[in-house]
Amino acid sequence: MMPSRTLCIIGTGVAAIALMQELRRRDTDTPITAIAMDAGHYSYRPNFSAAMARKLSPTDLITEAAEVWSKRLEIELHAFAGILGIDVEARILRTTKGLIAYQDLVLATGSRTRMPEFGIDARSAILFADNLPGYSDAYPTLQAASHVAIVGAGLVGCEFADDLARSGRRVTVFDPAPRPMARLIPEQLSHRLATTLSTHGVQWEMGTSIQNIEKIGSRRLVTFGSTEKFLQVDAILSAAGLIPNTAIAELAGLECLPAVPVDAHMATSCPNIYAIGDVAQPPGGWRPFVAGAQQGAKVLAARLTGDRNVHFDGTPKPISVKTRLFPMRLLPPGVNVPGQWHIVVDRFDDFVAHFFDKQGHLQAYALGGNAAKNPDHWPPLGEPINRESYHA
């Protein structure tokens, strides 16, 4: 006998938990089923790139155990459940735990760190530490390591470099880009960040890529650069960018660009199927950040409880970068927004840069040092600013 239909949520990450909490705030009676591919414990993903310096174990990073949050929110949780197929017409999930009939289905499957393009043997040496299962696997190796290589000098790679350096480890960062966080911040701020982290044991191998990885006992021999330089390290951590986890969405026949397109109510092109968090691409483009996941959860909770007056706001939100040796707060410019960075302040303990479009309106900013922590330096977007007051 087929069980009664339920609101079914696939995933138990930041977006999924936020959605369940918002739903329960609005509706305490509707049956909700959550499906987790792992144990289902809730952990706050941004904490993983700041865990080693704080000496946090995998258990320490569990914000709320699966049995605790599922009981608190009155959610039926299926842990360690794989999705085998989706019948979108009959609205039935085929899982390793049996069939689940859904009224509405929410995809909150998140994203994962990209696997660098190495051979099969080299891939086995790569660690991933941006979620609880990955961190649990990587933790013993990172704990024992005195020298860690990081693949990727983007936002997450720089956060890991900062964290590992503060934990007393040597760090070498590899990236084909010419400077750290090159797509997000102006050149001057990249140099400030790189210089600060360098004084704490971070070596930057920019404009180069790892060519090969060999295991030598418990260590790793890294070959890199066009002239094939060599470096021995104890561990190699990937921070090579994020890609959405769309395999389950593809089972439903949904298009992925690379994430699942959704409308302003988080609805996909398939009736009764929604997507939130890193797997979703709302109006305004894909932005794999916590603020978007939490906003999407509020929008969808309203939609699922009959309120169509709440829409997703695609306006970019500021990002606090957890490089504690040199803290930063960013609101990066859009990919297709023409304009130019202007340096407002560039001192030892402060950095302020504004990005203006061709009409002279502020479209983005990048703050470093004390300015990143001072709300007085957080300007409103869309406003022209008197540049005569600029000083460097």
C-alpha positions in Angstrom: 0.0 0.0 0.0 1.4 3.4 -1.0 1.9 5.7 2.0 0.1 9.0 2.1 1.7 12.0 0.3 4.0 14.3 2.2 6.1 17.4 1.7 9.4 15.8 0.9 12.8 17.7 1.3 16.0 16.1 -0.1 18.9 17.4 1.9 19.7 18.4 5.5 22.1 21.3 4.9 21.8 25.0 5.6 19.0 25.6 3.1 17.0 22.6 4.1 17.1 23.2 7.8 16.3 26.9 7.3 13.2 25.8 5.2 12.0 23.3 7.8 12.3 25.9 10.5 10.4 28.5 8.4 7.7 26.0 7.6 7.2 25.0 11.2 7.0 28.7 12.1 4.1 29.0 9.7 2.6 25.5 9.9 3.0 23.0 12.7 0.7 20.3 11.3 1.8 19.4 7.7 3.7 16.2 7.6 7.3 16.7 6.4 9.7 14.0 5.3 13.5 14.8 5.0 15.9 12.6 3.1 19.6 12.6 3.9 22.3 10.8 1.9 24.4 10.7 5.1 23.6 10.7 8.9 21.7 13.9 8.5 23.4 15.8 11.3 23.2 19.6 10.8 26.5 21.5 10.5 27.0 25.1 9.4 29.1 24.8 6.2 31.0 28.1 6.6 32.5 26.8 9.9 34.6 24.2 8.1 37.1 26.6 6.6 37.8 28.0 10.1 38.0 24.8 12.1 41.7 23.8 12.3 42.9 26.9 14.1 40.1 26.4 16.7 41.1 22.7 17.0 37.6 21.6 16.2 37.0 17.9 15.6 34.2 16.6 13.2 32.0 16.0 16.3 32.6 19.6 17.4 31.2 20.8 14.0 27.8 19.2 14.5 25.5 22.1 15.3 22.6 19.9 16.0 22.4 16.1 15.8 19.9 14.5 13.4 17.8 13.0 16.1 17.6 16.3 17.9 16.5 18.6 15.1 14.1 16.1 13.5 12.4 15.6 16.9 12.3 19.3 17.6 10.8 20.1 14.2 8.6 17.0 14.1 10.2 15.8 10.8 10.3 12.2 9.6 14.0 11.7 8.7 15.3 9.0 6.4 19.1 9.0 6.9 21.6 7.2 4.6 19.0 7.0 1.9 19.9 7.1 -1.8 17.6 8.4 -4.5 17.2 5.8 -7.2 14.5 7.4 -9.4 11.8 10.0 -9.5 8.4 9.5 -11.2 7.3 13.1 -11.7 3.9 12.2 -13.0 2.9 9.9 -10.2 5.0 12.0 -7.7 6.8 9.1 -6.2 10.5 8.9 -5.1 12.2 5.5 -5.4 14.8 5.3 -2.7 17.0 2.7 -1.0 14.6 2.9 1.9 11.5 2.3 -0.2 8.9 4.3 -2.1 8.0 7.8 -0.9 4.9 9.5 -2.3 5.3 13.3 -2.2 2.8 16.1 -2.5 5.6 18.6 -3.1 9.3 17.9 -3.6 12.1 20.2 -2.6 15.6 19.8 -3.8 18.1 21.1 -1.3 21.1 19.0 -2.3 23.7 21.8 -2.1 27.0 21.8 -3.9 30.4 20.2 -3.7 34.0 21.2 -4.2 35.2 20.6 -7.7 37.6 17.7 -8.2 40.8 19.0 -9.8 41.6 17.4 -13.2 44.2 14.9 -12.2 44.6 11.2 -13.0 42.8 8.6 -11.0 45.9 7.8 -8.8 46.4 11.5 -8.0 42.7 12.1 -7.2 42.9 9.6 -4.4 45.3 11.9 -2.7 43.0 14.9 -2.7 41.2 15.9 0.5 37.8 17.7 0.7 36.8 19.5 3.9 33.8 21.6 3.1 31.1 19.4 4.6 30.9 17.0 7.6 31.6 13.7 5.8 34.5 15.3 3.9 36.0 16.9 7.0 35.6 13.7 8.9 37.6 11.8 6.3 40.2 14.6 6.0 40.6 15.4 9.7 43.2 12.7 10.7 45.5 13.6 7.8 45.2 17.3 8.4 45.7 16.9 12.1 49.0 15.1 11.4 50.2 17.4 8.6 52.8 20.1 9.1 52.7 21.3 5.4 49.4 21.4 3.4 49.0 22.3 -0.2 45.7 23.9 -1.3 44.4 23.7 -4.8 42.6 27.0 -5.5 43.1 30.6 -4.3 39.4 31.7 -4.4 37.4 32.8 -1.4 37.3 29.3 0.2 40.9 28.5 -0.6 42.1 31.8 1.1 39.9 31.0 4.1 41.5 27.5 4.4 45.0 29.0 3.9 44.3 31.5 6.7 42.9 28.8 9.0 45.7 26.4 8.5 48.4 29.1 8.9 46.9 30.2 12.1 46.9 26.6 13.3 50.7 26.6 12.9 51.0 24.7 9.6 53.0 25.7 6.5 50.7 26.3 3.5 51.3 26.4 -0.2 48.5 27.6 -2.4 48.3 26.8 -6.2 46.1 28.6 -8.7 46.4 29.4 -12.4 45.0 32.9 -11.7 47.6 35.7 -11.3 46.6 36.6 -7.7 44.3 35.5 -4.8 40.6 36.0 -5.3 41.2 37.6 -8.6 37.6 37.6 -9.8 36.2 39.1 -6.6 38.5 41.9 -5.4 40.8 44.6 -6.8 44.5 43.9 -7.4 45.6 46.1 -4.4 43.5 44.1 -2.0 44.7 40.8 -3.4 48.3 41.9 -2.7 47.4 43.1 0.8 45.8 39.7 1.6 48.7 37.7 0.0 51.4 39.7 1.9 49.6 39.4 5.2 49.2 35.6 4.9 52.8 35.2 3.6 54.1 36.6 6.9 52.3 33.7 8.7 53.7 30.9 6.6 51.6 30.9 3.4 53.5 30.5 0.1 51.6 31.5 -3.1 52.2 29.6 -6.3 50.1 31.8 -8.6 49.8 31.6 -12.3 50.6 27.9 -12.1 48.9 24.5 -11.8 49.7 21.2 -10.3 50.7 18.8 -13.0 50.9 15.5 -11.0 50.8 14.0 -7.5 52.7 11.0 -6.4 52.5 9.2 -3.0 55.9 8.8 -1.3 55.2 6.9 1.9 52.9 9.1 4.0 53.8 12.2 2.0 52.8 13.6 -1.4 55.2 14.8 -4.1 53.6 17.6 -6.1 54.8 18.4 -9.6 53.8 21.9 -10.7 54.5 24.6 -13.3 55.6 24.5 -16.9 59.2 23.8 -15.7 58.0 20.9 -13.5 59.1 22.1 -10.1 58.7 19.7 -7.1 57.3 20.1 -3.6 56.7 17.5 -0.9 53.7 18.1 1.4 51.8 16.1 3.9 48.3 16.8 2.6 46.6 18.3 -0.4 43.2 20.0 0.1 40.9 21.0 -2.8 39.3 24.4 -2.9 38.9 24.4 -6.6 35.5 26.0 -6.7 32.0 24.7 -6.2 29.6 22.8 -8.5 25.9 22.2 -7.7 24.8 18.7 -6.8 22.4 18.2 -9.7 22.3 14.4 -10.1 18.9 14.1 -8.3 17.5 17.0 -10.3 18.6 15.2 -13.5 16.6 12.2 -12.4 13.5 14.4 -12.6 14.5 15.5 -16.1 15.3 19.1 -14.9 17.6 21.4 -16.9 20.8 22.4 -15.1 22.7 25.6 -16.1 24.8 24.5 -14.1 22.3 24.7 -11.2 18.5 24.2 -11.5 16.7 27.3 -12.8 13.9 28.4 -10.5 11.5 31.3 -10.6 11.0 34.0 -7.9 9.0 31.5 -5.8 11.8 28.8 -6.1 9.7 26.7 -8.4 11.4 24.6 -11.1 10.0 23.9 -14.6 8.4 20.7 -13.2 5.1 21.0 -11.4 5.3 20.4 -7.6 9.2 20.4 -7.6 11.1 23.3 -6.0 14.8 23.9 -5.4 16.7 26.1 -2.9 20.3 26.7 -1.8 23.3 25.9 -3.9 21.5 23.6 -6.3 19.1 26.3 -7.3 19.7 29.2 -9.8 17.1 31.9 -9.0 16.5 35.1 -11.1 19.8 37.1 -11.0 22.1 34.1 -11.4 23.7 31.4 -9.3 25.2 32.6 -6.0 26.4 29.8 -3.7 26.3 31.7 -0.5 24.5 31.2 2.8 22.4 34.4 2.5 20.8 33.2 -0.7 20.0 29.8 0.8 18.4 31.4 3.8 16.4 33.8 1.7 15.3 31.1 -0.7 14.1 29.1 2.3 11.9 32.0 3.5 10.5 32.5 0.0 9.6 28.8 -0.5 8.1 28.4 3.0 5.8 31.3 2.2 4.9 29.7 -1.2 4.2 26.2 0.3 1.9 27.7 2.9 -0.1 29.7 0.4 1.6 33.1 0.6 2.6 34.3 -2.9 3.5 37.8 -1.8 7.1 36.9 -0.9 9.6 36.9 -3.8 13.2 36.1 -4.1 15.3 39.3 -4.2 18.3 38.7 -6.6 20.2 41.7 -5.2 23.7 40.6 -4.3 24.4 40.4 -0.6 27.7 41.3 1.2 30.1 38.4 2.0 32.2 38.3 5.2 35.4 36.5 4.3 36.9 34.5 7.2 40.5 35.4 6.7 41.0 36.4 10.3 44.7 37.5 9.7 43.2 40.1 7.4 39.4 40.2 7.6 37.5 41.3 4.5 33.9 42.2 3.7 32.9 42.1 0.0 30.1 42.9 -2.3 31.5 41.8 -5.6 30.4 43.4 -8.9 28.1 41.4 -11.1 29.8 39.3 -13.9 28.4 41.5 -16.7 28.6 44.9 -14.9 31.0 47.2 -16.7 32.9 49.6 -14.4 36.1 50.2 -12.5 37.5 49.9 -9.0 38.5 53.1 -7.2 40.7 52.9 -4.2 39.4 55.0 -1.3 41.7 54.0 1.5 44.9 51.9 1.4 46.7 52.0 4.8 48.4 49.4 7.0 45.2 48.6 9.0 42.5 49.7 6.5 41.5 49.1 2.9 38.4 50.5 1.1 37.6 50.2 -2.6 34.4 51.1 -4.5 33.3 49.8 -7.8 31.5 52.3 -10.0 29.5 51.6 -13.2 29.8 53.8 -16.3 27.1 56.1 -14.9 29.1 56.8 -11.7 26.8 54.7 -9.5 28.3 52.5 -6.8 27.8 48.8 -7.7 30.2 47.0 -5.4 32.8 47.4 -2.7 35.7 45.6 -1.1 36.8 46.3 2.5 39.8 44.9 4.4 41.3 45.2 7.8 39.4 47.4 10.3 37.1 48.8 7.6 35.7 45.3 7.2 34.4 45.4 10.7 33.2 49.0 10.7 29.6 49.6 9.5 30.5 53.2 8.7 32.4 51.9 5.7 29.5 49.8 4.3 28.0 52.2 1.7 24.5 51.8 0.1 24.6 50.6 -3.5 23.3 52.6 -6.4 24.4 56.0 -5.0 26.9 58.3 -6.5 29.7 59.1 -4.0 31.8 62.3 -3.9 35.1 61.1 -5.2 36.8 64.4 -4.3 37.0 63.1 -0.7 39.1 60.1 -1.8 42.5 59.6 -0.3 44.8 56.6 -0.6 
